[in-house]
């Protein structure tokens, strides 16, 4: 059901990763325990309601771990942690590790249908949730998923203590997890249900260790995390990174740019990773502090969605003390960033270079796997996952060559190893039998002063199959001819100009900040068809569309 210790990885590769010092075999819980022993009173977690020292976090997790053991046994079962960005998330995550089980961490906003799918994939013995979060009742969705799949104990963590009255009911019908799986995360898919991504202690520690080395992180560099801890960005670069370093973790649950600026300033946060909408909001937020905006923050890794070059350039002025770099990566691992020696052009037009040991190639349809050039990006390395839990066939389908993973991203790798993401295999617009990537159009329109968000999609067209449709959020009314004129002035090739314009108030997004394009397209096309049926018009054309 789950990946074996070396599936997709040769023994020679594993031995190489150990010799290189990337794979040490040390568990995160043991590393954090050493930090607790060294300085128990140092801060570990700061959230809106709670501030916990290392000892506070360790002791609260120890109490919850005893309850977890009593409920589901000693070792090797899946425990779902389904909580918001607050101190209880960290307590329960550490409790699962201390109890000898494997945490599975979906975002607290995961819809009920996807939770049921997740439970069917990973067969958890226990799920820990919260009664209320904003206007939602996450525990009700968890109980529904538990009832549908059966054999799952449910606990509440409305505070830093675990409320778990039932014992023993989470043992039957759940399998033990193999040693290769230390943490289960879930893809924030824009096109289908989430996949359960299995990482080992070594693959995740590799990412933490290499980020610490690349960006000079230590116990003295507090980590700010507004991204959901239930998403891989929050889990890897927030929860796990802070425990790995022994650094304070500054959490924000409800996003507000002004609050984020204040938290960074007050707690002297030095590092964060978040999606493009967070970065744009911070750039737009007013700041009246005595020091520059985001002054303590040395590094901002921006990923999840394409980072427009115009936004990167703007951030150099807005945050003069902060190195803002695109981050490319997946829940499955990988990870590229720019570095201090990267040129401005490289920061604006690429997603940087891979972490040490990450092998990146492109698949060319004619010549196979290339070190440089254009094609589908594939990867192999010490920070790459080891399988899709519950879906081994799906994992096998994604492997090519000698254990390289097909990412589904279209990319170009230059002679210096810098990677440019040019689109998604499943995100191409097919216009008149020609494949068109939306990236260049999106980056150009994003630079318009009135545009606050953009997605370019294929709009159904009878003759050409699809036309290029720009969907935008704006601060002022925009017409299609204005957008086309802006694209022309910016030197965008005519073949990439939008042929239809749709205005929206908001975009449907994943927990990682990615726009759910299939959902967006379906809603807009349905809206257009409804309007057309009322006026007996053609749903493929309209006042916001041109024919060329």
C-alpha positions, 0 to 999 in steps of 0.5 A: 500500500505504501512505498518501500524504503528504497522504491524509486531509489537505487542503493547506490543513490541512498549510499551516496546521500549518506556519504554526502551527509544529507541523510543522517538518519536522525529523527526530527523529534530527537533533534528537537529534544536536544534543543529543549535540553540545551535551552528549555526556556527559549521561545518555540512557538508564538501564535495569537493566543499562546506563546510556548517555550521549548519546554512548554511545547515538549511537555504539552506534547508529551501529555498528548502523546500518552493519550494517543498511545492509549487510543491507538497503540504504540507505533506506526499508525497514521494520525491526521492533524487537522488544525489551523495555524496556532500553537495546538498544531505544533503541540499535536504534531510533536505529540504524534512524533513522540507517540511513535506514529506518523502525522498526516497533515491536510490543511484545516480548510480541506473540503469534506469530499477531499477529506473522505478521499484522504481518509480512504488513502491513508486509513488513519487510526486517529484524527485530531481537529478543532471545533470551530475555525472562523465560520467553519466547523472542521471537526464535523467534516472530520467526523463525517470522513471518519464515519464514512471510512470507519475505525477512526478515533477523533480527538479535539485540540481546541487548546494545547490539551487533547480532548480524547475520551475514546480509546482503542477504537482507532486500531482496527482496520488501520495498517502500520506504516513502513519505516520509509514514511515519516510524514504524509502531506497532501498535494494542493491539486488544481485539477483533482483530488489530493495525493498522499505524498510520503516523505522520509525523515531523511528527505525532509531533514535534507530540505531543512538542512540545505535551506539553513545552509543556503540562507544562513538560518539558525536558532537565532533566526525566527521563522514567520509562517502565514502559510497553512501548516497543513500545506507543504510550505508551512509544514516543511519551511515552518513547522519542521524547519523551526524544530530542526533549527530550534528557532522560534516559529511566529504563526499567523492564522488569519491573513492580514498584511498589516498584522503580518508587518507588525508580527515580523517587526515585533518578533524580528522574524528573519525568514519566511516562505509564502505564496505570491498573493501574500507578497503582493499584499505586503507590497501594497500595505502601508507602512509607517514604521521607523525602519524599512518595511519588513526590515528584520526579514532577510529572506522571503521565498515566494512560490506556489504561483508564478511571481511576476517580474514586475512584482520582484522589481517593485519589492526591491524598493518596498523591502530594501532589506529583504532578499525576495526570490522565487521558490519552485518546489512541490509537495513531492520535494525538489526546491530551487531558489535564487541565491545572493550571487544571482543577478537581478535578471535571474531573480526576475526571470527564473526560479533559481538553481536547485539545492545541492544534490538535486538533479534536474533534467528536461524531457525532450520529445525527440532526444530524451533527457537533457541537462539543459534545454526545454521540456518537461522538468524531471528531478531526482535527489535527497530531498525528493519524496519516496512515493504516493501512499496508497497509490503505488501505481500512480507513483510508478507512472511518474518515474522515468529513466533511473528514478527521475520523477516527472513534475508535470511542469514545463521548464527551460534549464540554461547552461548555468543550471538556472530554471525557468518555468514556462507552464504546466503540461496540463495548463496549455491553451490549444489554439488552432492545434498550437500549444500556448503557455499562459505564463508570458501573458500572465506575467505581462498583464500582472505588471498593469498598475490596475491589476491585482490578480490574473489568470490566463485560461483557454476559452472554448471556441468552435473554430479554433478549439480555444482562445486566450482568455485573461481573467483579472482582478482590478482596482479600476475598470478595464476593457479588453482593448486596453489590456491588449494595448498594454501587452503590445506596449510591453513587447508581448508577441501578438500570438500571446495577446488575450482575445477575451477578458473576464473580470472577477472579484476573487479567484478560487485558490488552493491552500498553496495560493495556486488558482484553481483554473479548471474550477475558474474556467467552468464557473466563467463558461457556465456564467457566459452560457447562462447569459447567452441563453437569456439573450439567445446569443452564442456562448463563445463570443461576447463584448469582451472578445475579439476575433483574430 
